[in-house]
């Protein structure tokens, strides 16, 4: 994803990490050629426990859903097939290749090294680990860097022919502050160091209509505030208002709802085709201009061909903590928002 970052009235381009998040869940946008290329190029080993199984159970359910024309898909039969070894033209994905999940340090590192050092696995070129529920605790204990980020970075150095996929943990309403801070720490590290990130938490914070839920739980319940009452369940509500086997499909989804696993599968395939060279990212908006007055900040940029919309992200720190800024409103290639009594930094992305 290409971004323009605005510092006061100056602008410069930042090439960020490859981030797979809720913006990467439109399976209908992925062309057949990209899917076929991923099946040729990739040999994937996946280590996870229950929460991480949402990717693979969703991927399994996607096969029949696509075969039946769900979401209007019209692709060859079983194009989304996957198995260990890639037999029959399937994607080569070794599920549960390494036991446990990346919450168990140093076991997950030792398991990764043992797996990759085994000559039987010499063709493996993608390693992906998921979390279960430990990301919050590691952040609170101050060990998230030493027991996850730094070891992942070292593995990339030790095995340069392998792409290592970073992942955020699932959302956790009952430890909201630590959970948000932990996942943001992972995002910031990946952005700062040009990593590949599958943003598990971000995907389950949005429904298919792009509605954002600030206080969600991993079962898709959402709440008024950190301590407020439950307001509903975004997945169940969406499923009930849409048609099964046309808009969504029933599948196993550990700790959660089928729609959540649907979207994890869509994002997983977006990840695979991206690793195989498919690039759906639009170029960054150019020639950004920032104008301020006593009440508002106004940002203008040139139209990006192919863009259907734009997003503005802001932070009080130029290097970390950027989140989508929903305080303003768009008018074509411009955005305006009330000025806050603090310095803020912005970047703009083009969407399609």
N, C-alpha and C positions, 0 to 999 in steps of 0.2 A: 504494500500500500504506500503510495507517495503522498507526502504531506507538506503543506506550507505552514511554517511556524512563524507567528508574528510577535516580535518583541518591540513594544511601544510602537513607533512608526517605521521600523525597519522590518524587512522580511528576508528569509533565506530558506532554501530547500533542505529538508531532512529526509533521507531515505531510511525508512523504519524497518523493523522486523517484519516477517511474514506472519500476520495475525489471522487466525481462523476463528471467527466469532459469529455472532448472530447475523452479521451481514453476509455470511457465507452459508446460508441455509436454503437457498433457492435451487433445488436439485434440477429444475427444468432449464436452468441456464448452462448446465454443463453439457458440452457436445459429445456425441458418441466417440469421435476421434480421440478426445482427451481421456475418456474412460478406457478405451482400448490401449492407449499409450501407457497409462498407469499400470495396466495389467502386464504389459511387456516389461516395464522398467523396474517395478518395485518388488522387493522381497522384505516383508514387514514382520517384525516380532513385537508382540504386544503383551505387556505385563500389567495385571490389574486384579482387583478383587471385585466386590459386588457393584459399587457405583460405576466403575469403569466398564462393566458389561453392557451398559446402555448403548455404547457405540456398536458393539457386535450383535446384540440382539436386535437393535434397530436396523443394522445392515442386513441381517437375515430376513427380517420382515419386509424390507424394501424390495427384495427380489420378486416376490409374488405381487406386491403392490404395483411395481412398474410393469410386470407382465400383464396385469389387468388394466393398464392404462390410467392408473391413478395420477392425479394432477395433470392429466392430459398427455402423459409421457407416451411416446411412440418410438420405442427402441427395440433392438433385437431381444428375443426371449433370453432370460437369465443373464443379461449383460452385467448385472450387479452381483453375480455369483462370486463367492470367495471361499477359499479353503486353504489348509496348510499344504503348501507345495504348489499351488496354482494349477492343479490338474484340470483338464477339460477346458482350458482357456479362462479359468477363474483368476481373480486377484490372489496373489500369494500372501496370505496373512496367517501367521501362526498365533492363534489365540491362546492365552495363558502360557505363552512361551517361557516366561519366567514367573515363578510363584511369588505371591504376595503383591504389594504395591509400593509406591515410592515413599510411603509414610514410614517404612521400616528400614532405618539406616543402621548399619552399613549393608544390610542384607541385599537391598535392591541393587547396589553398586556391584557387590560380589557376584550376584546372579547375572548381571549384565556382562561382566567380564568373562565369566565362565561360559556363558552362551556364545559370545562372540569369538572366544578363543577355541571353541570346538570346531574342528575342520568341517564337520557336517553342516555348519551354519555359515560357511564362508561366503555364500551368496547374499546374505542378509545385508541390506543397505539402509534400513529404517528401523530405529528403535523408538518405541513409544511406551511410556509408563503413565498410569493414572494414579490419582489419589483416592483414598476412601474418606476418612474423616479427620486426618491428623494435621492438615495444613494449618488450622487455627492454633493448635497447641504448639506447633513448632515456631510459629510467629511469636506467640506469647512467651515462649521460652528463649527466644533469641537465637534459635538454631536453624531457621529456615534457609539461611545462606549457607552455613557450614554443612548441613545435612541434605541439601537439595541443589541449590543453585551452583555452588562451587564444584561439587562432584559431577554434575551434569556437564559443566564447562570443561572439566578435566577429561571426561570421557570423550568429548568432541575432539580434544587434542590427541588423545591416545588412539582413537579410531577415526582418522580423518576421512575414510571412505564411507562412513555411516552418518546419516542424518538423524540427529536426536531431537525428538519432539518434546518440548516443554508443555506442561499442562497446569492450569489452575485447578483448585479443588472445587467440589460442589458447593453451592450456597448453603449457608447454615444460619437460619434466623435466630437460633438459640445462642449463638456466639457471634452476633452480627458484626460488632466492631472489629474483633480479631480476624474474622473471616474476610471482611472487606479489605482490611489492611494487608493480610497475607496475600490475597489474590492480586492486589494492586502492586505489591512488592515484586511478584513474579512478572507481571506485565511490564513494570518499569525496567527490570533487569533485561527482559527480552527485547524491549524497544531500544535500550541503551547499547545492547551488544549484538543486535541484528540476529536474533535467534528465531526459530520457528515455534510458534505458540498455538496450541489448541485451547481456546479459552472456554473451558467447560462451564465456569460460573456465569460468564456473560451470556452464553447460549440459553441457559435456563432462567435468565432474567428478562427475556422478551418473548412475547407470543408471536405467532406467524403474521399478525397484523402490525408488528413492530411496536406494540405497546410495551413500555418499559415498566417493570415492577421493582421499586426501590427496596422493598423489604420482602423478598421471596424466601421460601424454604425449598429443600431439595425435592419434596413431594409436590411442588408447584402451588402449595398454599401461598397466599400473599397477605400482607398485614398493613395496617394503617401507618405504623411507625415501628421503631425498634421495640417499644413496649406496648404498642397499641393492639387492638383486637384484630382477629382474622377477618378479612373482607371477602375472601373467596378462594377458588382454586383456578388459576388461569387456564390450565390444560383441560380440566374437566369442562369448564365453561365453553371453551373453544370447540372441543370435541362435540359437545351437546348441540352446538349451533351450526355444525357442519356435518357433511355426509361421510360416514365411514366407507372406506375403500375407494372413495373419490378424492376427498380432501385430506384424509389421514388414514392410517392403518393400525389395527390392533396388534400389539406385540408385547413381549415381556419387557418390563422397564423397572429394574431393581430400585426399590425405595420410592418410585415415582409413577408417573402416568405414561401411557403409550406415546402421546404426542411429544413428550420430552425425548424419548428414545428415537422417534421419527427424526426430530431435528438434529439430534446427535449424529445420526447416520448420514443425513444430508451434509452436515459439516465435515464428517469424516471423509466422505467421497470428495468434497471440495479440497480437503487437505491432500488426498492421494493425487488428484489430478494436478494440483499446484506443484507438488514435489516432482511430478513428471513433466513439468514445463508449461502447463497451461497458465496463462496470465490474463485474468479478467479485470485486473486493476486498471483503473483509468489514470491518466496523468494528473499531476497536481494542478490545482487552479494557479494561474500566473497573474502577475502584476497586481498583487493585493494592495489595496489602499485602505488606510485606517483614518477615520475622521471622528473626532470627539467634540462634544459640546458639554454644557453643564449638566445635561440630563442623560445623554445617550452616547454609546459607542456605535459607529457604523463601519462595517467592513464590506469592501467591494472587491470583485475579482472578475477576470475574463471568463466567458463561457467555456466550458470543457465539452468538446464534441462527444456525444454519446451519453452524457450525464442526464439522469432523470431527476436528480435531487442532490443536495449537498448537506454536509454536517459540519458543525462548528464544535470544537473541543477547547476547553480552557483549563487553566491551572494557575495557582499562585506561585508556582515554581517552574522555571523554564525547562527543567530537565525531567521532572517526574509528576505524577499525579493528575494527568490529563483525563478528564471525563467529558462526555457529551454535554454541551451547554444548551439547555432547553429554556433558558431565560429570555431568549430573543425570538425574533420572527424573520422569515425569509421573504424576499421579494425578488424572484429571479436570481441573479448573481449578486445579491447583496443580503446583508444580515444586520439587524439592529437590536440592541438590548439596552436596558437601563444601566447606567454606570453604577458600579459598586464602589464603596469607599476603600478601595485597595487596588494595588497593581495586579493586573492579570495578563496572562500570556495565552495566545490563541493559535490554533491551526485549523485549516479548512480541508475537507476531503470531498471528492466528487464521488457520487454513487450512481449505479445504474440498475 
